[in-house]
Amino acid sequence: MAVIHRTTMEPGKLQLLAAWLPTRPWYTGTGAPELAPAGGFRLDDPRGEVGMEFMVVTDTSGGGPVAYHVPVTYRGAPLDGAGDALVGTSEHGVLGRRWVYDGAQDPVLVAQLLALLQGRAVPQAQSLSDTPDLSVAVSPAPAGLTAVSPSATAQDGEHGTDIVVGAAADGDAPVTLGVRRVLLPEGSAAGGTGADVLGHVTAGWNLPAGDEIRGRFAVLARGPR
């Protein structure tokens, strides 16, 4: 299980994201974001090497707050061939230098998110060690999907990132893992026009006023999204 250290990171997570978010095609703002933490959860790396956090940050720089879902990984060394996925580096008060990557482009996080959707992983509390997050709801996908390949490529779009992770056991149709980036309340975003939804992950985040809202963080679907 991952151990959550009560320590510092320099630069901090929000500083790294404030510089990185405007470079993404799904960022809806027009200038520098003003970010606040709004929720999220974690997954454990079975090998205990890669930290994985599914962060939600709220940007209040525009006309209204926008909640962004930003899965990130924390590594103790650079990930080969993943320079384009690097969010930045930070000095961790306990672990030393950490390389922070866009999780949608990190094969360890993608594989564990797929495991979560297949009932083989348990979501963990964002800020507590060895504590399952029971608020994260999973509509499980059928068994028999192929595991993600390290060569799988992530494609950013207007609202999120799609990763082709394999094929269903009952046919050759491609299976796409869609990571929602601009979060919307449950019921307002179906999971993709024309897609056959196989499973999805729903979780909550906090509005600036303090109320909690829920929506889909990720969708596994057969066919084009």
N, C-alpha and C positions, 0 to 999 in steps of 0.2 A: 504494500500500500504506500502511496505517496505521503511524505511527511511535509506538512505545511509549516514553514519556518516563520517566526515572528521577527522579521528583520527588514532591512531596507534594500531597495534597488535604485541604482543611480546610472542613467536616468530612470525615472519611474515608468510604469506601464502606460499611464495616460500621456506622458510626454512623448513616448515612442509612437503611440497611436495617433497623437495630434499631428505629427509630421507625416505619418504614413497614410492615413485615411484619405486625404485629398488627392492622392495618386491613384485611387481606385475608381473604376468606372461606375460603381454603384454608390459612390459618395454623392449625396444630393446637395451638399452645401456649395457655396460659391467662394468661400474664404477659409480662414483658419478656424478649425472647430474649437468649441469650448466644451470640454468633456467632463462627465461625472460618471462614476461607476453606478450601474443599475441592476446588477445581478449576474447570474450565470451558474455554472457547475463545472465539475472536473471529471476526467476519466483517468484511470490508472494504466500505466504501461506495464504489461506482464513481465517485462525484463527489468523494470525499475530504472530505466535510463533516461526516459524523455518525460518531462512534465507536460501535461495537457490541460488547458483551461478554455472553457467556452464562455468568453466574457461578453457581457452586454454593457455598452456605454451609451449614454445619452448626450447628444450634441444640442446645445441650446443657442448656437450662434445665429440661427436663422429666425424665420418668422414663428416657428413652433418647434417643440422638441422632436428630435428624430432618434430612435433607438437603433443602434447598430449591433449586430451579432458578429463578434470577432473571435473565432477559435484561434488560439495561438499555442505553439509548442516552445518549450524551454530546453535547450540542449547545452551540454558542456563542451561541445566542439562544433565546428561548422558542418552542415549537412552537404555532402558532395553534390555538386550540380544544381544546387537550390539557391543560387545567388539572387535570382529574381523574387524568391519567396521571403527573403530576409526583411523583417520589420526593423530590426536594429540589434545592437548589443547593449548589455547592461551589466553593471557590477553588483552581484548579489552579496549581501552582507555575510552569508555563511558559505555559499557554494562557489563564490568567485565569479568570473566572467561567464555570462550566459548569452547564447545566441538565440534570439527570439524570432520565430518563423510564423508566417501565415499557415495556420493549421490545415487549411484546405489543400495546401500543396505539400504537406508532410505525410509520407506514406504511413507512418506509425499512427498518427491521429486518424487518418481516413480509415485505416484498418480497424481501429478500436471503435469508431463511430458505427461502422458496419456491424461490428460485433454487438454493440449496444442494440442496434435495430434487429438483431437476430437472437436477442436474449442471452448473449454470452458475455456481457459486461454489465457492470452495475454503476450507475451515475453516482458521483461522490460530491459531498458538500464543497462549495467553493473555498471556504476559509477554515475548515476543520479537517484534521487528519482522521483517516479510517472511520468516516461517517457517511453512510449512504444518504443521498439526497432523494427522499421519497416524494418530493414535489414534481420531479421530472417524470412525465408520462410517456410511455413508449407504446405505440401500436406496432407490434412486432411483424417483421417480414417473414415470409416462408423460408424454411431451411433449404439449403441446396444452392445458394448463390455462390458464385466463385469469389475467392478472396481478392482483395484489391492487389494490383501489381504495382511495384515501386515505379514503373514507367507510366502509370496512369497520369494523365494531364488534367489540370483544372482549368476551366474556361470561365472567366469572369463575364457577367452580363449586367444588365441594368439594375437587377434587384438581388442578385446572388451569384453563387459559384456552382457550376455543375462539374461533376467528375464521373466519367464512365468507369464503372467498377467491375463489370463483367456481364454475365448473361444468366438468365433464370434457368433452373434445372429443366423446365418443361419446354424450352425452345431457345432460339438463337437471338431473340430480341435483346438489344442492349439494355442494360440496367444502369440508370443514372442516379447518383447520390447528389441531391441538390441541397446546398447549404444556403439558407436564407440569410441575407445580410441586413437588409432594411426590414426590421421586424414590424409586423402588423398584428392587431388583435385577432384572436382566434375567431374563425368564421369569415374574416374579410379577405383572406388569401387562401384559395383552395390548394394548391400544390402544383399548379402547372396545367395549362390548357392542353388537351390531347394526351395527357399522360395517364397511364394505368398505375395508380399509387399502390405500392406494395407495403409500405410502412412509413411511420413518421415519428418524430420526437417533438413533444410539446413541453415547454417550460415557461416559467414566469420571470418578469422583471418589474422594476419599480418605476413609476412615473415620477417626475420632479415633485409633484404634490404629495407623494408618499403612497399612493394607491398602487396595488399590484395588478398587473395585467398579464395575460397569457397568450401565447401564440406558437406557431410551428417554427422550430429552429432548423430542422432538416427533414427532407422528404426523400424516400427511396421510391423510384418509379421506373416502370418499363416503358420504353419508347421516348420520343422527343418531348422535352418539357417546353 
